Structure formats: C-alpha cells, structure tokens
Amino acid sequence: MIDTVIFDFDGTLADTSQIVINSFRHIYSVFRNEDCDEDYVMTTFGEPLALTLKRDFSEHDFEDVITCYRDYQIKTFNDEVKLFETVIEALDYLKSKDIKMGIATSRLRKSTLDAVEALNIKKYFDVIITAEDVEKHKPDKEPLIKTMELLNSKADSTLYVGDSKFDMECAINSDVIPVLCGWHKLSEELKNQYNIKYVLDKMIDIKDIV
C-alpha cells in the first residue's frame, strides 16, 4: 500500500523548462557570446545546476555565472513558470487520502522555497530536500533516502515522481517505485530505457496508482 509520494520539482510539478532554457541562453550570450544548444541543455535537466555551470563555464568565475543565471530567473519567474496541468488537483487528492508528501530536488534551497511559495504549494509538503541538504546528488539514492527518513517512510510504499533520467535512476537506486511524467520529449525513451511501469499522462493520473 502506497503511503508516501515524493516529487521532483522542475519538469514534474512546475513547467520550468522554458525558463531554464532561457536562463542558459542568457548566460551563454553574456559569458560566451554564443547561442546555447537547447537539446544539450535539456539533457542536463535534473543535474545540480552548480555541476553544470562549473563544467560548462569553467573558464569563468562560478559566482558571476550563477548570479547572472539567478538574476534572470528572479526577474522572469512569475511570467515564465506555471504548475503543470492538474497538479493542484493531484496534491489535493493525495492530501485527502492522508498520503505523506515530500520534494527531493537538485535545485538550491532558496530558489526551491521561493518557487513553492510563489506557486502556493508549500503547504502540501512535509519535507523538502534540496541540493544543499545532501552530499551526493541524484542519481545517487541519498536525496530520496533522506526524504524518506524524515517522513518516516519505507521504500516499498513510496513513489518517486520525476521526469529525468536522474530521477528514474535515483528511484531505482533507492528501491523506491519510479513514476515517470509522460509529457516530455524524452519520456518514451526513458520509459523504455528504465522499464518504467507507471507513466502519467497528467499528474491527476497518480490517483490510479495510490
């Protein structure tokens, strides 16, 4: 019996794909004077931002790059980020069933808390684990293990809902039941690659699993 659902944030609860791509376009323009490869940027979704920026902008000061990235997101968040279809309905349904809920994300803590406040969903979550709360990041199991420990939950009764390869691998590494968001470009490929049993067409479909 499922008693816990843990969510990724970007690309799962909130449609942040465009603001992330636009943020990368911005910093590529500022620091490298070139266009970014959108397909490449999408492959980094789910990876901690600091790792991506340190790798791809190694010739620049990290603090300058991440500050530029954050400043762009702060200015455009309210215009460019929305919850995915039926997310609120799904969260309300899970809450009505006394399902424990958490977030395990590779986002930084401040940006995560600011985002859930802006989207008015913080009230649904008992635990929020971010990049700064763990030493090892997805696909390592630590983010989910820590979230489950704080929720007093067990792996065999927990779902992890995510959209990226990092999410699916994290769930598998944690012995948690992986649930894939099926509304993204690479969803079918991920479903086949990781043999994912549960794929959502929209978030409210989670009621058919719990």
C-alpha positions in Angstrom: 0.0 0.0 0.0 1.4 3.4 -1.0 1.5 5.9 1.9 4.2 8.3 0.5 4.7 10.3 -2.7 7.9 12.2 -3.2 8.2 14.6 -6.2 10.9 16.1 -8.2 10.2 19.8 -8.8 11.5 21.1 -12.2 9.7 19.4 -15.1 7.5 17.5 -12.6 5.4 19.8 -10.5 6.3 23.0 -12.3 6.9 23.7 -16.0 10.3 25.3 -15.7 11.7 24.0 -19.0 11.4 27.3 -20.8 12.8 29.5 -18.1 15.8 27.1 -17.7 16.5 27.2 -21.4 16.1 31.0 -21.5 18.4 31.3 -18.5 21.0 29.3 -20.3 20.5 31.4 -23.4 21.1 34.4 -21.3 24.3 33.3 -19.7 25.7 31.8 -22.9 25.1 35.2 -24.5 26.7 37.1 -21.6 29.7 34.9 -21.0 30.4 33.0 -24.2 28.8 35.3 -26.8 27.1 32.4 -28.5 23.8 30.5 -28.6 23.3 27.5 -26.4 22.3 24.1 -27.7 18.8 23.6 -26.4 18.9 19.8 -26.8 22.1 19.6 -24.8 20.7 21.9 -22.1 17.7 19.5 -21.8 20.0 16.6 -21.1 21.3 18.4 -18.0 17.8 18.7 -16.5 17.9 17.0 -13.1 21.6 17.6 -12.7 22.6 20.0 -9.9 22.9 23.5 -11.5 26.3 24.1 -9.9 27.8 21.0 -11.5 26.5 22.0 -14.9 27.8 25.6 -14.7 31.2 24.6 -13.2 31.7 22.2 -16.1 30.4 24.3 -19.0 31.6 27.7 -17.8 34.9 26.6 -16.2 36.8 29.5 -17.8 34.6 32.0 -15.9 34.1 32.8 -12.2 31.4 30.5 -10.9 29.8 33.1 -8.7 29.5 35.5 -11.5 27.8 32.9 -13.7 25.4 31.6 -11.2 24.4 35.1 -10.0 23.7 36.1 -13.6 21.6 32.9 -14.0 19.7 33.5 -10.8 19.0 37.2 -11.5 17.5 36.3 -14.9 15.2 33.7 -13.2 14.1 36.1 -10.4 13.1 38.7 -13.0 11.1 36.3 -15.2 9.8 33.6 -12.8 6.2 34.8 -12.5 5.9 35.2 -16.2 7.5 32.0 -17.3 6.8 29.4 -14.7 3.5 27.7 -14.1 2.3 24.4 -12.5 1.6 21.6 -14.8 -2.0 20.7 -15.6 -3.9 19.0 -12.7 -1.0 19.3 -10.2 -3.2 21.1 -7.6 -6.0 18.5 -8.1 -3.5 15.7 -7.6 -2.0 17.3 -4.5 -5.4 17.9 -3.0 -6.4 14.3 -3.7 -3.3 12.9 -2.1 -3.7 15.1 1.0 -7.3 13.9 1.3 -6.0 10.4 1.4 -3.5 11.2 4.1 -0.6 10.4 1.8 2.7 11.8 3.1 4.3 14.1 0.6 7.8 15.5 0.0 10.0 17.1 -2.6 13.5 15.8 -3.5 15.1 18.2 -6.0 18.5 19.2 -7.3 17.5 22.8 -7.0 19.2 25.1 -4.5 17.2 25.6 -1.3 16.4 29.3 -1.6 15.2 29.0 -5.2 13.1 25.9 -4.3 11.4 27.6 -1.3 10.8 30.8 -3.2 9.3 28.7 -6.0 6.9 26.7 -3.9 5.8 29.8 -2.1 5.2 31.7 -5.4 3.2 28.8 -6.7 1.3 28.4 -3.4 2.1 24.7 -2.9 4.4 24.7 0.1 1.5 23.7 2.4 1.3 20.3 0.8 4.8 19.1 1.7 6.1 17.9 5.0 9.7 17.6 3.8 11.7 19.5 1.1 15.2 18.2 0.3 17.4 20.3 -2.0 20.9 20.2 -3.4 22.4 21.8 -0.3 20.8 19.2 2.0 22.8 16.2 0.7 26.4 15.4 -0.1 25.6 13.1 -3.0 23.1 14.2 -5.7 20.7 12.3 -7.9 21.1 9.7 -9.4 22.6 8.7 -6.0 20.0 7.5 -3.6 20.9 9.9 -0.8 18.2 12.6 -1.6 15.4 10.0 -1.5 16.8 8.1 1.5 17.0 11.4 3.5 13.5 12.4 2.4 12.1 9.0 3.4 13.9 9.1 6.8 12.4 12.5 7.6 8.9 11.3 6.5 9.3 8.0 8.4 8.5 6.1 5.2 9.7 2.9 3.7 10.9 2.4 0.1 8.3 -0.3 -0.9 5.4 2.0 0.0 6.9 5.2 -1.6 6.5 6.6 -5.1 9.0 9.0 -6.6 7.6 11.1 -9.4 10.1 12.6 -11.8 10.8 13.5 -15.4 14.5 12.9 -16.0 17.0 10.0 -16.2 18.4 11.3 -12.9 15.0 10.9 -11.2 14.4 7.4 -12.6 17.9 6.2 -11.6 17.6 7.8 -8.1 14.3 5.9 -7.5 15.7 2.6 -8.8 18.9 3.1 -6.7 16.7 3.7 -3.6 14.4 0.8 -4.2 11.5 3.3 -4.5 8.8 2.8 -7.1 9.6 5.2 -10.0 6.8 7.1 -11.7 7.6 9.0 -14.9 6.0 12.2 -16.1 4.9 11.3 -19.6 4.5 14.7 -21.1 8.1 15.4 -22.1 10.1 15.0 -25.3 12.3 12.2 -23.9 9.6 10.4 -21.8 9.0 7.4 -24.2 12.8 6.9 -24.4 13.1 7.0 -20.6 10.2 4.6 -20.2 11.8 2.0 -22.4 15.4 2.6 -21.1 14.4 2.1 -17.5 11.4 -0.2 -18.0 9.1 2.1 -16.1 5.8 0.6 -15.2 4.0 3.8 -14.2 3.8 6.7 -16.7 1.5 9.6 -16.1 -0.3 11.4 -18.9 -1.2 14.2 -16.5 -0.5 14.5 -12.7 -4.0 13.6 -11.6 -3.4 10.1 -13.0 -1.4 9.4 -9.9 -4.7 8.6 -8.1 -4.8 5.4 -10.2 -1.5 4.3 -8.6 -2.1 5.1 -5.0 
